[in-house]
């Protein structure tokens, strides 16, 4: 997966400073307490230190001389806390979170990082291992629930949308919107076992599967789909459509996540009623 700075195209913005010294040091402490600041005799994983140094090594021009664990930790500490560009700190977070999968409780580590990002007012929050510019707690909760509770193929579309939205260097809001409505459509078709259906056709079958939505809500979801499928719209490659902006994409990311969450609850209740 492309790291934060690559995904956000931020190498060219080297004079920006969106990560204070205090933020850097606090982020380092989350890492250090598991790999540096440990009691003697503990089984500590130093391989991640070497891996991260290797990841950043080419640009920072680390030499190839041998170093012991303490030296490697000191080198990485200076790089993260003093020398690297601000956006590389977020690369460090994402790289480390990838490393932690299967080795540590990732949710705990993400929680520790997010406390720091919020305390330091960085304007970022980690969702599903991605450092993203969404900080509203209600919006975050809605998106995270859609990621956690939905079927895998629906979740993958939400993940794609989140990455496209979070790409600050070249955000692709149109395709982020497309992925979100695709996620809603995929869920609707899964519920009614209609692999060839469109969103509208699938929703029309909901009553047969014990799912009842208010007529106005059904119409609203269909109109949301039409909004993304108009003749110059996002899903059909129109050439005259005016590019969506961040507000459009954020609205669709949160609203479609809320729709997914609603439909998941309705679907689970319908299955329970059927089996009762």
Secondary structure, DSSP 4 states (H G I P E B T S, - for coil): ---HHHHHT-TT-TT---S-HHHHHHHHHHHHHHHTS--TT-----HHHHHHHHHHHHHHT-------HHHHHHHHHHIIIIIS-HHHHHHHHHHHHHHHTTTS-HHHHHHHHHHHHHHTT-S-EEETTEEES---HHHHHHHHHHHHHS-HHHHHHHHHHHHHHH-SSS--HHHHHHHHHHHHHHHHHHHTT-TT--HHHHHHTGGGGT----HHHHHHHHHHHHHHSSTTSTTTT-SSPPPP-HHHHHHHHHHHHHHHHHHHHHHHHHHHHHH-
